[in-house]
Amino acid sequence: MFFQRSPVVRRAVTAGGGMAAVLALAGAVLAPTAQAGTIRPTVHCVLPAGQGDPSGPQDVTVELSPATVAPGGKVHARITLGPGPAVSPMKLDQVPSTPSIDLVMSGGATGKVTVQGPTVPVDVPMQPAPIVIPPYEGDFFVPATASGPVEFTPVKMNTATVVFGGNYNTPCDVVSGGGVVAAVTVQGGGGAEATVSAPSGPVKPSTSVPLSGTGWTPRATATASLCDAGGGGCDATKLTGGPLVIDAAGTLSGSVTLANSWTVADGSYSVQVSDGTKQAKTPLEVKAYVPAGPYQLTASPDHAPVGSVITVSGRNYHQDQQLNVVALDAAGNTLDDTAVYPNTTTDGTFTTEFTISDPAIAFLHTDEGGLEGTDTKVPFTVTTGGGPGEGGTGTQKFTFSVTPGPLSMSQAGAEVHFGSIQADGTSHDVHGTLNPIEVSDARGGTAGWSLTGTLGDFTAAGGGTAVIPAAAVSWTPSCSAHADAVGTPSAGAPGALGATPAGLCELRSGSGQPVGGVFDASAGLNLHTPAVVPGGNYAATLTLSLS
């Protein structure tokens, strides 16, 4: 398993001339006058999986930069930890480890900050050899209200590890001999303070948490961590999902998802958001789902022959639990080969398939990971006849009829107005658009259809004799199919109109399969007027034919 080291009190303080000294007075360690130092406190560690809680000394070195920072500004920290009291009962290679340290502020600021390093592989030796975490670096922000010298005192270290697929934490609290390890000076004017807010009521683990806020760096990338109520112990792995977005006005929006209830216990926390330049926190109350009553377990059906697959479901379980769902015989003995392991949801329910694989099955049983007091069971009957399919068969014939529909068309309008021109002895091109046409083919056949158009000559209104030939009008067809239509229509070729039918749109079944549905057709129009034409109003008729 895995663990972490900890901090007694030796401390080197660097003065202006680079001289180091160990300062002590009546057992108290004096504050450093610069931004780096080392202490050796006694720490108490709690090892995972019940491996013990050793105590002992551990060197803690903290280097902070820059020495001077603006209110709300970012501080970079380098953390070096010596061997601590935590050890491992076995040798483990390349264990993914994420170290962090909590520092309490005093002087010009109060509260707690966390420095978390990256996840790195660590070779863990077997006890009694100590575990050594490599030096790591991280950033934190001083409060926007900070002013003057701010001193930092280590109070807790933690190492999060992944061992054999499980996530573990090894916290080491400073219990004695601690003190200020580093300091920075906060001065100058800070920027606008960023804000963040979360739901005021309790939220469940494994659920989404909406966040909002103002005063952030426009279009910066926001990240979130879950911290304890005092602002320490921040852990980005306990919040996933997103994204969090900061818009051009510096407004924060989006959501994050809490880790499951095994990782985040009930209690008071704070959500910390950072955009690389600014940081803010907001309280968050976490409360897992509480079952509303006794376990309710259901098998559907509650009887079936061997080989059947049934549905097992339940409610009023604790959330985020991996259940053991297993069959029992009549004496209550576990039939091990039958087990499945579903997880419960955030509202304490589950549903899983279960195979009836043994004729001795008399009950279906669940428990929450083997925890005492979480057992429940329901009776189940294995029907005689044994195997699947031996209970007889039957057939039923389904019939259905369809009455073919028509091939039809409709149009959005009956007139296209090209506008007017001022005669000047030259030809003109004027443009228009054919009113949209909708073709509906509900016949369900393979014939397809064709939509064509013929145009007569333009004649003057009021009985005039001047004529503009139909060929003065050309069109550029277009057509498309609605989403549920079958078949792809083809637009006709661009060209002049006249007495010979010109193709606007057609649909053919190239594979012999039924085609049909609803289709749209239209065309761009161009009228090329003669150079000399008498004044007046002219009209021509376009005839559209669908077949």
N, C-alpha and C positions, 0 to 999 in steps of 0.2 A: 504494500500500500504506500501512502505517501503523505507528506509532512512538510515541516519547515523549521527553520532555525529561529534564533531569537537573541534578544539582547539580554553589564555590571557597570561599573562606571569609571572608565578611564576616558579622558577626553583631552585631545590636543586642540588648542585654539590658536589660530594664526593671527598674529598682530601685524601692524603696518610694516614692520621691517622684515617680515618673513620668519620671525622667531617663534618657536613652539614652546608652550609651557603647559604643565598640568596644574590646574587650579582647584583647590579644595578648601572649604572652610566649614568646620563643624559638621562634616559629612555631606555638605551640600556642594553641588557643582555650579561654579559661576557661569554666567551666560557668555557665549563667544562674542568677540567684537567684530568678526567678519562673517562671510557667508558660507563657511565650510567648517567641519569638525568631525570628531569621532567620539562616541561614548561606548561604554560597556555596561549596559544594564543587565539585570536578571530578568529572564523572560519565562513565562509559563505557556507551554504548547499543549494543544489538544490534538492528538493523532487520530486519523480517520479509522473507521471500522473497529473502534474499541481497543486500539493498540496501546493506549496509555496516555498519560499527561505529564511528560517530564518537564523539569525546570532546570535552568542553568544560565551561565553568562553567554553573551554574544556581542561581538563588536558590531557597531552600526556606524558607518561613515556616510555623511550626507554632504554633497557639494551642490551649491545653488548658484545660478547665474541668470541674469546679471545681478550685480550687487545692489543696483538701484532700479526700481520699477515704478511705473505709474499706477495709481489706483485702478483696480480691475485688470491689471496687466498680467502677462504670462511669465512664469518662472520655470526655468529648466532645471531638473534635478538629476544628479547621478548618484546612485545608491550602491554601496558596497557593503555586503554582509559577511561577517566571519562565520565559522562553524558554530552551530547552535546545539541545543540538547536533543533535537528531533533526530531520530535514527530510523532505519528500515529493517524489518526482520528478514528481508530477502534482497538480493541484488536485482536491480531492474535497469534495463538499458533504454536510453533515448525516451525518457518519460516526458511528454509535453507538459511544461511547467510555466505558469504565469505568476510572477511575484508581484507583490504590492506592499506599500508601507503607508500607514496613517500618521500624519504629523499634526499636532495640536498647535495652534497659533496663540501667541501672547504678545503683550506690548501694544503695538499699533493696530492690532486686529485680533479678533477672537474667532473661534470655530475650528474646523478640522478640514484638512485637505488630504487627498490620496494621490500617491505617485504609483502608477501601474506600469510595469515593464511589458515588453512583448513576450509572446509565448515562444519558449526555446526548448530544445530537447536537452534533458539532463540525465547523465548516468548516475544512478543511485546505488551506492555501495551497501553491502550488508553490514549491519551493526557488528562491532561498535564503531566502525568508521563513520565520521561525520558526513553529513550531506552539505555540499557547498553549491549555492546558487551563484551563477556568474553575475558580475556587476551589471546593473541595468539602468536605463535612463527613461525619463518621462517628464511630462509637463503638468503644471497646475496653475491656477489663477488666484491671485490675492483678491480679497473682497474689494468691491468698488468703494467701500467706505473706509478702507485701510489708510493709515497715515503714520509716517515716522517709522522707527525701527520695529520690525516684526520678527519675533523669534519663533523657532520651530522645534518642537519636542516630539520625538518618536514615542508612540503609545501602542502600536500594534503592527505586526507584520503578518502577511498571509501568503501561502503558496497554493494556488489552484492547480490540480493535476488531473490527468486522464490516465487511469490505470485499469487494464483489462476491460476497457469499454465503459467504465464508470467514472463519474466526475467526483473529485474529492477536494476538500479544503483542509489545510493545516494552519489554523490561526495560532499566533504566538503573541501573547499580551505582555507588555512591560509591567512587571509587578514591583520592582524596586530598583534603585540605583540609576534611574533615568535622569534626564535633564535636557536642557537646550543643546541642540547639536549644530544649528546654523541659523543665520539671520539674513534678512535683506532690509533695505531701507525703501519705504514707499513715499514718494514725493511727486509733486507736479499735479497737473490737472488730468483727470481721467475722461474718457469719452462718455457718451450717453450710456446709462446702465441698461443692460439687456434684462428682459423679464421672460419667464416661462411659467405656464400654468398647466395643471393636470386636473382630472376629475376630483372633486372634493369628497365624494363618497368612496367606500371601499371598492377595490377592483380585484377580480379573481386572477390567480396565476394562469398562465397559458392563454390570456385574453389580450385584446388590443387596448392600448392606452392612448387616447388622443392628447396631443400637446399643442400649445399655441403660445405666442409671445411676440414682443416687439423690441425694437432697439438693437437688432442683430446686424452684423456686417452684411450689406446687401449681396445676395447671390452666393454667399459663402456656403461651405459644406458643413452641415450640423451633425454631430454625433451625440449619443446619449449613453449614460451609465446609470446603474442603480446603486445608490449609496445608503448607508444607515441614516437614521434620523438626524444624527449630528453632522452629517456631511462627509463622513469618512467611510472607509471600506468600499470605495466605489469600484464597480465591476461591470465592464461593458458587455460581458458575456451573458449577463442576466436580462438584457434587453436586446431583442432582435427585430427584424422586419424593417418597417419604414416604407418609403423614405420620409425623412424630415426635410422640408424645403424652406429656404429663406428667399423671399422674393426681392424685387428691386427696391422696395420700400423698407426692407429690413424686418418684414413680418414673418414669423415662424409659424409653420403649420405642418400637419402630418400626424403620424402615430408610430408607436413602437409596440412590441409584443413582449409581455412578461414571460420569463422562463417558467417551467412547471413548478408545481407545489413541492416537489422534492428538492428543488434548487432554491426557491424563494418561499420561506416560511411566513406564516401570518405575522403581521407587525407593522410598525411605522417605519417608513423609508423616505428617502428623497430622491428625486430624479434630477440628475445633473446633465445639462446640455452645454456643449462647447462648439464654437465655430472656428476655432484656431486663433481667434483674437479676443473673444469675449466668452464669458461663462456665467451661468445662472442655475439656481436650484429651485425646486418646488416640492412641497410635501406630497407623499403618496401613501395611502393606507391600503395594505394588502390583506385580503380575507378570502381564504379558500371556500369552496362550496361546502355547506354543512348539510348532510343528508336530512331530509324532511321527515323521515320515519324509518322503520325497519327495512332491511333489504327485501326487495321484491324481485324474485327470480322466476323466469318463465321459459318453458320449452315449448316450441311450436313446430310440429305437433308434439303431444306428450306420449305418443306411442308410434312405433314404426319398426319395420323389420331390419335385420342386420344389413348394413350397406347403405342405408338411407342417410341423407344429409339433412339435418334439421337446423332450425334457427334457435339459438339460446340468447336471451336478452335479459337485462335487469336495470333497476333504478335504485336510487337512494344509497349508492356507493360513494365513497370518497373520490374526489376528482383526481385525475392524473395517476391512477393506480394501475399497475399491471396485475391482472387477475389470473389466478389459476382456475381454469374451468376443466373439470375432470369428472369421469364417471365413477360411481361406487357400485359394488355388488350388494346383495341383500343384507350381508353382515356388516356393511359399512367399510369394507376394504377398498382401497384405491386401486383402480385399474389404470396403471401408469401410462400405458401406451395410448390412452385416449385423450391426453391433456392438450389443451390449446391455451394461448396466453394473450387475450385481448387487453386493450387499455381502455380505461373509462374516460369519458369526456369531461369538459369543464362543468357540466350539470349533473355529474354522477351517474350517467347511463352508459350502457354498452350493448353492442349487438355483435354476434359472431356466428359463423357456421360451425356445426359440430357433426362429426361422422359417427354413426352408431356402428361400432366395429366389433362389439363383443356381445354374445347372447346373454352374458351374466349381468349386464347393466340393469340396475334397479333404481338408481338415483343419479341426478346430475348435481354437482357440487361446485360452489365457488368459494374462494377466499381471497383476501387482498394481500397477495404476496406471502402467504403463510403466517400473517400476523394473527396472534391469538385473539379470539373473540370476533373474528370477521367471517366465520364460516356460515354458510347457508346451503340448503339443498332442497330439491323438489323431486318427487317420484317420477319415474319413467318406465314404460312398459315396452319390452321388446316383443313384438308380435310373432306368432308362430309362422312357419313357412320359410323362415330363415332368410334366404337371399332375396335381393331386389328382383322384381318382375314376376314373382311366383304367385301373386295374388290375383292373376287374371288380367285380361286386357279388354278394351272396348274402343270403338271408333265412332266418330260423329262427322258427318259431311257438312261443310259450310258452303252455302250458295250465295251468290251476289249477282245483281244485274245492273247494267248501265245503259241508259238511253242516250244515243249520240246527240250532241248539240249542233248548232249551225256554224257556218263560216260567215262572219259578218264584219262590217266596218262602221266606224263613226268618225266624224271630224269635228275639230274644235271651232270651226268657223266656215262661212260660205263665201267670203270675199277677201281678196288680197289687194290692197291699195298701194300702187307704186309711187304715189305722190304726184308731183307736177314738175314740168320743166319750162324754162323760158326759151322759146325758139330763137336761134341765133345763126341759122344756116349751117350748123354742124351737127353731127350725130352725138347722142348722149347715151350713157349707160346708167340705168337706175336699178336699184336692188330691192328685193323683197324676200319674204320667207313664206313658204307654203304652210297653211294652217296645219297643226299636228293632226295626224290620222292614227287611229287605234284599230288594229286588226285583231279579231278574236276568232280562233279556230278551236272549236269544242267538239269536232267530229271524232277525234281519237284515231284517225287513220294515217296512212303513209303517203297520201297524194300530195300533201303540201299545198301551196297556193302562190299566186302571182298577182301583184298589184301594178297596173299600168295606167298611163295617162295620155290623152289626146287633147290637142288645143286647136281651136278655130282661130281664124284671122281676127285682128282688132278692127272694129268698125266704129265710125263716129256715131255718137248719140244724136237723136233727133232726126234721123233719116239721111244723114250725110253719106256721101259716097266714098270718102277717103278711106283707104285700107292700109293697116300696118300688118305685114304677114306674121303668121303664127311663129315662123322660124326666128323672128326677132327675139323670142324668149328662149333662154336656155336654163336648164336646172342642174343642180348637183345633189343627187339623192342621198339620204341617210336613213338607217333603220337599226333597231335594237330590240332585244327580247326582254320581257319582264323576268324577274328572278326565278319564278317557278315554271317558266315556259320550257318546252322540250324542242330543241333544234336551234340552229343559228341562222338567222335571216341574212340575205345578201342584198346590198344596195345596188340599184341600177347604175349604169354608166352615165357620167355627165354628158350632156349634149343638148342640141336644140329640140324644141317641141314642134308638133305639127299634127297632121292627120294620121300619121303612122304611130301606133301605140309605142310609147317609150316606157321602159321599165323603171319603176320607182323602188320596189322591194319585192323579194320573193323568198320562199322557204321550200326546200326540197329535202326529202329523206334519202340521204346517200346510202344508208345501211339497211334500208327496208324496215326500219323500226318506226313505230308511231311518232308523229310530231304534232305539235299544237301548243296552245296557250295564248297569251296576249302579247302583242308586239306593237311597237311604235314606229311610225314612218313620217318623214318630212323631207324638205328639200330647200336649199338656197336658190333663189331666183334672180335672173339678170335680164332686163329688157334693154335691147340696143335699138334706139329710135333712129329712123331715117334722118338724114341731114335736113331734108325739106319735108315738112308735114304741116298741113293746115291746122290752125288752132281749133280746139274743141275737146270734148270728153270722149274717150275711147274705151271700149270694153271688148273682152274676149272670154270665151267659156272653156274651162278645163274640165274634161270628163274623166273621172277616175273609175277604173273597172277592176273588181276583185274576182278572181276565179281560181 
